[in-house]
Amino acid sequence: MSSPTAPTFTGTQAMTAYHYITTVQTDDGRLNTRDGILDVPAGFTRAACFGHLLSQLAEEYGTPLAVLYFALEPNALTPEAGQ
């Protein structure tokens, strides 16, 4: 993952897994919703993650894209969540 505003990182930095869900609409009206896991190094921002994901979608669908929904949450659940 790279972004002009994101810090650089080495393979030795700790990573945190985030689950994302995003829905975009293309210029011709097509809708795409997808989700996945994004492993993020310490120091990255929510904005850098959003930019990274949006650039992937733009490569696939072209621009402009309208973002209809975006969620980014840590993938790990707290122990209390299962009780």
C-alpha positions in Angstrom: 0.0 0.0 0.0 1.5 3.4 -0.9 0.3 6.9 -0.9 2.1 10.2 -1.4 0.9 11.4 2.0 1.4 8.0 3.8 4.5 7.2 5.8 6.9 4.7 4.3 7.3 1.4 6.2 9.5 -1.6 6.4 8.4 -5.2 6.7 9.4 -5.2 10.4 6.7 -2.7 11.4 3.6 -4.0 13.2 0.5 -4.4 11.0 -3.1 -4.1 12.0 -5.9 -5.9 10.0 -8.9 -3.7 9.1 -12.1 -4.8 7.5 -13.5 -2.4 4.9 -16.7 -2.1 3.0 -17.1 0.3 0.2 -19.8 1.1 -2.4 -19.1 3.2 -5.5 -21.1 4.3 -8.5 -19.4 4.8 -11.8 -20.1 7.6 -14.2 -22.4 5.3 -16.3 -24.4 4.3 -13.2 -22.9 0.9 -12.4 -22.8 0.1 -8.7 -20.1 -1.9 -7.0 -20.0 -3.0 -3.3 -17.0 -4.9 -2.0 -15.4 -5.7 1.3 -12.0 -7.1 2.3 -9.2 -7.1 4.8 -6.6 -4.3 4.5 -3.3 -4.9 6.5 -2.2 -1.5 7.6 1.2 -0.5 9.1 1.4 1.7 12.2 1.2 5.4 11.4 -1.2 5.1 8.4 -4.3 7.3 8.5 -7.9 6.6 7.6 -7.5 9.0 4.7 -4.5 7.1 3.3 -6.5 3.8 3.5 -9.4 5.4 1.8 -7.2 6.9 -1.0 -5.5 3.5 -1.5 -8.8 1.7 -1.9 -10.4 4.4 -4.1 -7.3 4.3 -6.4 -7.8 0.5 -6.8 -11.4 1.0 -7.7 -10.6 3.9 -10.1 -8.1 1.6 -11.9 -10.8 -1.0 -12.4 -13.8 1.3 -13.2 -12.3 4.5 -14.3 -13.1 8.0 -13.0 -15.1 9.8 -11.9 -16.5 7.6 -9.1 -19.1 8.5 -6.6 -18.5 7.0 -3.2 -21.8 6.0 -1.7 -20.5 4.2 1.4 -17.2 3.6 3.1 -16.5 1.9 6.4 -13.1 0.9 7.9 -13.0 -0.8 11.3 -10.3 -2.9 13.0 -11.0 -6.6 12.1 -10.2 -8.0 15.6 -13.2 -8.3 17.9 -12.8 -7.6 21.6 -13.1 -10.6 24.0 -16.2 -9.0 25.5 -18.0 -9.0 22.1 -18.4 -12.8 22.2 -20.0 -12.9 25.6 
